[in-house]
Amino acid sequence: MTPDASGWRSSSGYAHVEHLTASDLAWEWLRRNEDYDRDYEAFSKPASDAAAMTDWIRQRWGVRFPCRSEGGTA
């Protein structure tokens, strides 16, 4: 899931950054972090304890995931 960073020096690839909100900019940083990527992969496994992993990710990375509605589907 880690993006290709081979063109990181190209300024045209980052023109959109000027218009990002603080949370958008934080996401741009976080999604490139290999430790976060590993944690998210563990969270995504069907056998994982979703409540425990959600709490772990919230504490370690300061992020929250949208909750599903009680009777609906995702």
Phi, psi and omega per residue, in radians:
M1 nan -0.236 3.131
T2 -1.151 2.256 -3.106
P3 -1.242 2.770 3.068
D4 -1.260 2.054 -3.092
A5 -1.815 0.259 -3.062
S6 -1.113 -0.463 -3.128
G7 -1.794 0.499 -3.035
W8 -1.096 -0.351 -3.135
R9 -1.468 -0.151 -3.115
S10 -1.345 2.007 -3.119
S11 -1.150 -0.471 3.137
S12 -1.140 -0.464 3.108
G13 -1.285 -0.180 -3.089
Y14 -2.132 0.268 3.135
A15 -1.061 -0.552 -3.109
H16 -1.202 -0.351 -3.065
V17 -1.052 -0.548 -3.130
E18 -1.025 -0.443 -3.062
H19 -1.848 0.158 -3.093
L20 -1.417 2.582 2.985
T21 -1.388 3.000 3.132
A22 -1.056 -0.750 -3.137
S23 -1.208 -0.600 3.070
D24 -1.113 -0.746 3.136
L25 -1.145 -0.706 3.085
A26 -1.061 -0.719 3.120
W27 -1.125 -0.707 3.115
E28 -1.031 -0.665 3.102
W29 -1.261 -0.848 -3.030
L30 -1.105 -0.717 -3.077
R31 -1.184 -0.228 3.096
R32 -1.694 -0.006 -3.073
N33 -1.523 2.069 -3.073
E34 -1.112 -0.622 3.114
D35 -1.135 -0.745 3.089
Y36 -1.105 -0.724 -3.138
D37 -1.023 -0.755 3.111
R38 -1.143 -0.753 3.119
D39 -1.085 -0.747 -3.130
Y40 -1.151 -0.675 3.097
E41 -1.075 -0.724 3.102
A42 -1.103 -0.701 3.122
F43 -1.106 -0.597 -3.048
S44 -1.388 -0.225 -3.131
K45 -1.200 2.394 -3.101
P46 -1.026 -0.564 -3.088
A47 -1.410 -0.092 -3.082
S48 -1.280 2.646 3.055
D49 -1.403 1.752 -3.018
A50 -1.004 -0.722 -3.116
A51 -1.132 -0.783 -3.134
A52 -1.162 -0.758 -3.139
M53 -1.175 -0.659 3.097
T54 -1.070 -0.773 3.119
D55 -1.114 -0.753 3.130
W56 -1.045 -0.857 -3.118
I57 -1.144 -0.686 3.113
R58 -1.063 -0.783 -3.116
Q59 -1.251 -0.769 -3.062
R60 -1.294 -0.705 -2.995
W61 -1.947 -0.183 3.108
G62 1.246 0.515 3.136
V63 -2.091 2.748 3.066
R64 -2.207 2.600 3.079
F65 -1.848 2.450 3.097
P66 -1.033 2.463 3.125
C67 -1.533 2.612 3.043
R68 -1.378 2.617 3.073
S69 -1.188 2.691 -3.058
E70 -1.007 -0.816 -3.053
G71 -1.791 -0.102 -3.027
G72 -1.684 -3.101 3.085
T73 -1.895 2.841 -3.106
A74 -1.298 nan nan
